Amino acid sequence: MTLHRLASVTIGVPNVADTSAYYTEFGLTPGADGWLSTTDGGRQLRIVDAPSRRLVALTVGADDPDDIDRIAHNLDGLGIPFQRNATTIAAFEAATGIEATVEVQPRITQPRVEATPYNGPGRLERQTRRAPAVLRETPVTPRKLGHAVIGSTDHAVTQRFFTHGLGFKISDEVPGLAAFLRCSTDHHNILVQQAPVTFLHHTSWQVDDVDEVGRGAMRMLEADPDRHVWGLGRHYAGSNFFWYLKDPAGNFSEYYSDMDSIVDDQLWTPEVVEGAKGLFSWGPPPPPSFLAPEDLAALMTGAHSAA
């Protein structure tokens, strides 16, 4: 794979200051021009002013200028206008209006994190001492941006843009409804789902392990219990542990750990997942507001305001 990561997303919201403060509390580091950074991925979230919440833009990392040539050829074949130079190409996805940029960038290098020692039957990784996770006191800081989930009024058109245009690969599908797409070895970096209106469902942020998922979420909920959306649980598609929270603009944000990694495309078979299996392996059932966020009607009529 010559694409290698979802490098950044730009979110438009009507309440920039409040939303930026939320993601700072979530564990990202604020910087200049509305950017916030992760520990390993650098500047990965930009928050800008917009009349209603939406995903404005995203950037994908590529290895080589040849990748830019390939994408230009693909987009031209689809009849999609684009702007490009030797190392960057940008185009708007027709169904959602999202500006997608592919840029030649170095690959992200994540330092090895020592595995958390967990005891199990016949396996004592931690002997005569407390679990390190219960002794952690440092703030939870996401390592990198993992993925974004987009609602599209024509998910087939949006999916074709990312796969046939940019070169994303399909990891799993929910027939007629959604597709898990990857531009890295992560199981998915973009999930496109059918929706009555274009909107950003959530962004997802990698932390070290399931304990950090829980610690991060509980710390956010101690400050405001109304932030809770869904969790703790484990997805089937992607296999990751998850906990979803809601930012002040109404976007969901996910702490995740232990995502499936597809390092050899030939050894992975995309699966058609249906029903509850497509959402989770275990955990509490998803609330109705996760499946259909409460402000969708307002977004459809243009009457949305910050949550």
N, C-alpha and C positions, 0 to 999 in steps of 0.2 A: 504493500500500500504506500503510495507516494504522498497522499494526504496524511497528516499525522496528529492533528488535534483540533478541537474546538478552542480557538485561542482567546476569544472574547465575545461578549454580548453587550449591546447597548439597549437599555430599557428606557422607554419614555413613560413618565408619570406626571400627574398634576401637582404632586406634593414632593418636590425634589429633596428638600431639607429633611423632612421626616423619614423618607424612604432611605436616604443615605445614612441617616443615624441608625436606622434599623440594621442595615447590612454591616455597619461598623460594629454594632453590638453582636451581630451574628458571627463575627470573627474576621471580617475582611479589614484591610488596612487602607484608610482613605488617603488620597493623594490629590494632585492638581486636576483641574478641568473635569471634575465629576467622576474621576476614575477611582476604583477600589481594587486592591490587590490581594491575591492569595499568597501563601507561603512559598510554593514552588512554581506557580504559573505566572507570577507577575501581575501586570494590569489586566484584569479579566472581566471587570464589570464597570460599565459607565452608565450613569443615571442622568438623564436629560429631561428637560421640561416638555410635556406633551399634554393635550387636552384630556386624554384618557390613557389608561395603562395599555402598553403594547410593547412587543419586541420590535425595535426600530431597525437594528442591524446586528450582524454577527460577522466574525472573522474566523477563517479556517487557515491553519498552517499547512504549507506544502514544502516539499524538499528541494525542488529544482525549477528553474525557469521553463524546462520542458513541460512541467505540469501546467504552467500557465498557457502554453501553446495548445496542449491537449484540451483544456477546458474551453478555450476560445473556439476551437473546432467544434466541440460538443454543443456549446451554446448557439453557435451560428447554425448548426444543423437543426436545432429546435426553434430557430427564428427568434431567439431572445437577444435583445440588444445588450451590449456590454461596453465597458471602458477598460482599457488595459495599458500597461507598460511592460517592461521586460520581466518584472518580478511581482506584479500585482494585477488582478482582474476583479472587476466588480460588476454585479448585475442585480436587478430587482426581480424578486419572485412575484409573478403576476397575481396569484390568488391572495397573497397575504400582504404584499407591498414591502416585505422585508428586503433590505439591501444586504446581500451576501458578498463578502470580499474574500478571495483566496490570495494569500500572500506568502512568498517564500520567506520562511522563518526557520531558525534553528529548532530542533526538537527539544521538548521539555526534558530536563534531567531531574529526576526525583531521587534524593538520597535514600538509601535503604533504611527503613525503619525496623528496628528489631521486633520480631513477632511477640505479641502479648502472650505470656505463658498462661495457658488454660489447663487445668486439671481435668481428666476424664477417666473413664473406666480403663484400668491398665496403663494409664498414661499420666504420670505425675510430673508435669513440666514445672510446677511450682511447689516446692516442698518446704514445710515449716516456716512459712511466711505468708503474709497477707497478699492478696492480689494487688499488683501495682496500680490497677485502674481505680481501686477504692481509695488510694492515697493521692491521686492526682489532684492538684489544686490550680494548675495553670489554666488560663482561658483556652477554650477550644478554638483553633484556628484552621479553617479549611486549607487543604493542600493545593487543590486545583478545582477549576470549573470542570464538571463532568459532562453535563448535557442540559439541553433546553427542550421543553415540550411546547409545541405550537398547535393552536387550533386553526384550521384552515377551512374555508367554505368550499374548497375543492381539493381534498387531500391527495387525489390522484395527480393533479397538476403540480402541486407542491412537491410531492414525492418524486415525480419525474424530473423536476428541476434539480433536486439534490442528487439523485442517482444518475440519470442520463446526462445531466448538465455538469455538475461539479465532480461526480465520481464517488459519492457515498455508496456504501454497500448495505444490503438488507440483512439484518441479523435475525429478526422474527417479525411476524405480521399478525394483526388481528383483522380477519377478512372484512373488506369493505369499510373499515373504520380507522385503522392506524397502522403505522409501520415504524419499527425500531431501526434507525439508520446509524451507521458508524463511519467516521473519518479517521479513526485511530484503532488501536487494539482494544479499546473499551467496547463493551457490548453495544452501547448506543451513545451517540453524541447529540443526535436530533431525533425526537419522536414527533411525527406528524400525525395529527388526529382530525377526523372530520368534525366540524363544529358549525353552528349556525352563524357565527361571526368570527372574524379573525381576532385572536387574542393570545397572550402568553399565559400558558397554564402554570408552568413552574421552571425554575432553574435548579440545578442539583450540584452539590458541592461535596467533594471528597474529604473525609476525615480518616484518621488512622485505623479505627476499629469500631466495633459495635458499642463499646463503652463510650467512645467519643460521640457517637450518634446520640446516645442517651444523655450524656452529660451536657452536650451542647443544647439539646432540646429542652431539658429541664431548666437550664439556666435562663433560656429565653422565656420560658413559661413562668418562672418565678417573678420575672419583671412584668409579665402581662399574660395571664392564662387564656385570654381570648385569641392569642396567636395560634393556638393549637388547631391543627386540621386533621392529621391522620398519622398514627404510629403508636408504638413501635411495631414494625413488622418486617417481613422479608418478601421481596418480589420474586415471582417465578421467572419472568423474562428479565434477564440480567443478573438474577440471584442476589442482588444487593439488599443489605439491611437499609431501612429507611425510617425517617420521621419528617413529616411535612408541617411547616408553619406558614403563617400568612403575614406578608409585609403590609405597611400602612396604605399602600395603593391597591391592595387586593391580589397581588401576585403571590403564588406559593413559592416557598424556598425549601429545599430538601437537603438535610444532612444524609450522606450515604457512605457506606463502606462495603468492601468485599464484592466488587463488581466483577462479573465474568470478563475474562480477557481472551480475545480471539487473535492469537499470534500466528496461526496458520489457517488461511481461508479455506483450504482444501479439507481441513479436518472438522469444519463447522457446518452443520446442516440447519438452515433456517427452518423454524417451526411455525406452524399456524396455531396460534393460541386463542382460545375462545372462553367466554364467560368469566367467572371469578378467577380462573387460572391465569388469565391474561393480566390480572392486576396484582395478585399476591399469592404467595405460597402459604404463609401463616400471618396472623395478626388480627386485630379487630377489623370488621368489615369497613370498607370505605364509606364515609358519610356522603349523603346526597350532594353536599356542597363541593366535594372533591370531584365528583363526576360532572357536575354542572355548577360551576361557581355562581354564587348568589347575585353577582352583578352582571351576568350575561345579558339579561333583558335590557338593562340600562346601556350596556355596550352596543347592543343591537339598535337601540333608538337614539344613541348619541347623547343620552342623559346621564352618563356615568360621571361620578365624582369620587374623590378619594374615600376609601373605606375608613 
